Amino acid sequence: MSGRELPLVTGEHYHIFNRGVARLPTFLDDRDYRQAVLSLSYYQFVHPPIKLSRYKSLPRVEKDKLLEDLNQNGQKWIQIISFVFMPNHFHFLLKQNSDDGISKFVGQFSNSYTRYFNTRHSRPGSLFQGTFKAVHVESEEQLIHLSRYIHLNPYVSAVVKKDQLATYPWSSYPDFLQGKSQLSGFKSPAAYESFVSNHADYARELEIIKHLTMDLD
């Protein structure tokens, strides 16, 4: 990932995103999304003991044991704060744990998923649009609002209805609502859910206005 203007500093948080080449779809069905979520989880570790393709062929008991060992003892390139996979793009909110960690993680994720997608769908070439984009998160307030932005993406982009957002499976939002992930400043999952849902319609309205304005250009 050479030539990046924004240096990625260890210990800092970044909003990472990328989309499909020519805005083409990158996730076509549930199987693709499941592969993306698995790749995201697996390649956060610096030294996975086997390739992801080999891991997928293991019996369930061996899979669980391997992941348990990694979660207890494995070093991570990054900490995943929140994420979402959309039909033709993704958003990650990450903290870099080691030098060059984000670049190595995103590179491994993108390369692995592209190989899977190209093999399954019989297509050649790049899947994602060049080098991923990165925005430095400069404050705790920005971190919280970016997390909300990421989790609202499926509703704002009209992929799901508002009452389906909490169960959208290709996002970290359900984990937040179940208390498996949490940001500081929220007393409970319910408090975070209110923070997200209270802003949903406003964010959707802004997205509609943005597209109307683009149509006028």
C-alpha positions in Angstrom: 0.0 0.0 0.0 2.7 2.5 -0.9 2.1 6.1 -1.9 -0.5 6.8 0.7 -0.7 10.5 1.6 -2.2 9.9 5.0 0.2 8.0 7.4 -1.4 5.3 9.4 -0.2 5.7 13.0 -0.2 2.9 15.5 -2.6 3.5 18.3 -4.9 5.7 16.2 -8.3 5.1 14.8 -9.3 5.2 11.1 -12.4 5.0 9.0 -11.4 2.6 6.2 -13.6 2.2 3.1 -13.6 1.0 -0.5 -16.0 0.0 -3.2 -16.1 -2.2 -6.2 -14.4 -1.4 -9.5 -16.6 0.9 -11.5 -19.1 0.7 -8.6 -19.9 -2.9 -9.5 -21.3 -5.3 -6.9 -18.8 -7.0 -4.6 -21.3 -9.1 -2.6 -24.0 -10.9 -4.6 -25.6 -13.2 -2.0 -25.5 -14.4 1.5 -22.7 -16.8 0.8 -20.5 -13.9 -0.4 -21.4 -11.8 2.7 -20.6 -14.7 5.0 -17.2 -15.1 3.3 -16.5 -11.4 3.8 -17.4 -11.5 7.5 -15.3 -14.6 8.0 -12.3 -13.0 6.2 -12.7 -9.9 8.3 -12.6 -11.9 11.5 -9.8 -14.3 10.4 -7.3 -11.8 8.9 -7.3 -9.4 11.9 -4.8 -11.8 13.4 -1.1 -11.5 12.6 -0.3 -15.2 12.4 -3.3 -17.4 11.5 -2.0 -20.9 11.7 -3.6 -22.1 8.4 -5.0 -20.5 5.3 -8.6 -19.5 5.4 -9.6 -22.0 2.7 -8.1 -24.8 4.9 -9.9 -23.4 8.0 -13.2 -23.6 6.2 -12.8 -27.3 5.6 -12.2 -28.2 9.2 -14.9 -29.9 11.4 -16.9 -27.4 13.5 -15.1 -28.5 16.8 -11.7 -27.9 15.3 -12.8 -24.5 13.9 -14.0 -23.4 17.3 -10.8 -24.6 19.0 -8.6 -22.7 16.5 -10.6 -19.5 16.9 -10.6 -19.8 20.7 -6.8 -20.2 20.7 -6.4 -17.2 18.3 -8.7 -15.0 20.4 -6.9 -15.9 23.6 -3.3 -15.8 22.4 -3.2 -14.3 18.9 -1.7 -11.0 18.1 -3.9 -8.7 16.1 -3.0 -6.2 13.4 -6.0 -4.1 14.3 -9.0 -3.8 16.6 -12.3 -3.8 14.8 -14.6 -1.1 16.3 -17.4 -1.4 13.8 -18.0 -2.5 10.2 -20.6 -2.9 7.5 -20.7 -4.7 4.2 -22.9 -3.3 1.5 -23.8 -4.6 -2.0 -20.8 -2.7 -3.6 -18.7 -1.4 -0.8 -17.6 -1.7 2.8 -16.8 0.5 5.8 -14.5 -0.5 8.7 -13.8 1.6 11.8 -10.4 0.3 13.0 -7.7 1.0 15.6 -4.2 0.1 14.4 -2.4 -2.1 16.9 1.0 -2.4 15.2 3.0 -0.6 12.5 1.5 -1.0 9.1 -1.2 -3.1 10.7 -4.2 -1.6 8.8 -2.5 -1.9 5.4 -1.5 -5.5 6.0 -5.0 -6.4 7.4 -6.9 -4.7 4.5 -4.5 -6.2 2.0 -5.0 -9.7 3.3 -8.7 -9.3 3.5 -9.1 -7.8 0.0 -6.8 -10.3 -1.7 -8.4 -13.3 0.0 -11.9 -12.2 -0.7 -11.1 -11.2 -4.3 -9.7 -14.7 -4.9 -12.8 -16.3 -3.5 -15.2 -14.0 -5.4 -13.4 -14.4 -8.7 -13.2 -18.2 -8.4 -16.8 -18.5 -7.4 -18.2 -16.1 -10.0 -15.8 -16.9 -12.8 -14.4 -13.5 -13.3 -10.8 -12.1 -13.6 -9.0 -9.0 -12.4 -9.4 -6.6 -9.5 -12.6 -6.5 -7.5 -12.0 -3.4 -5.3 -11.3 0.1 -6.6 -7.5 0.6 -6.1 -6.0 1.5 -2.7 -8.5 1.7 0.2 -9.5 5.1 1.5 -8.6 6.1 5.0 -9.8 9.0 7.3 -8.1 9.7 10.6 -10.4 9.8 13.6 -9.4 12.8 15.6 -11.7 12.6 18.6 -13.9 10.3 20.7 -16.9 12.3 19.5 -16.0 11.6 15.9 -15.4 8.0 16.6 -18.9 7.6 18.0 -20.6 9.5 15.1 -18.6 7.4 12.6 -19.8 4.2 14.3 -23.4 5.4 13.9 -22.8 6.4 10.3 -21.5 2.9 9.5 -24.3 1.2 11.3 -26.9 3.3 9.5 -25.6 2.6 6.1 -28.0 -0.2 5.2 -31.0 1.9 6.0 -29.7 5.2 4.6 -28.9 3.4 1.3 -32.3 1.8 1.2 -30.9 -1.8 1.4 -33.2 -2.5 4.4 -36.2 -0.8 6.1 -35.8 0.9 9.4 -37.3 -1.9 11.4 -34.8 -4.3 9.8 -31.7 -2.4 10.6 -31.1 -4.0 14.0 -31.0 -7.5 12.4 -28.9 -6.6 9.3 -26.5 -9.5 9.6 -23.5 -8.1 7.6 -22.7 -5.4 10.1 -21.4 -5.1 13.7 -24.7 -3.4 14.7 -26.4 -6.6 16.0 -23.3 -7.3 18.2 -23.6 -3.8 19.7 -27.3 -4.4 20.5 -26.5 -7.7 22.1 -23.8 -6.2 24.3 -20.9 -8.1 22.5 -19.4 -4.8 21.5 -19.7 -1.4 23.1 -18.3 2.2 22.9 -17.5 4.3 25.9 -20.1 6.9 26.7 -23.1 4.5 26.5 -24.5 3.0 29.7 -26.2 0.1 27.8 -26.9 -1.4 24.4 -30.3 0.2 24.5 -28.7 3.7 24.9 -26.6 3.1 21.9 -29.6 1.8 19.9 -31.4 5.1 20.7 -28.4 7.1 19.6 -28.4 5.3 16.3 -32.2 5.1 15.6 -32.9 8.7 16.6 -30.7 9.9 13.8 -31.8 7.4 11.2 -34.5 9.4 9.4 -32.4 12.5 9.3 -29.5 10.7 7.8 -31.7 9.0 5.2 -33.2 12.4 4.3 -29.7 13.9 3.8 -28.8 11.0 1.6 -31.9 11.5 -0.6 -31.1 15.3 -0.9 -27.5 14.5 -1.8 -28.6 12.2 -4.7 -31.2 14.8 -5.9 -28.4 17.4 -6.0 -26.1 15.1 -7.9 -28.9 14.5 -10.4 -29.1 18.3 -11.0 -25.4 18.7 -11.8 
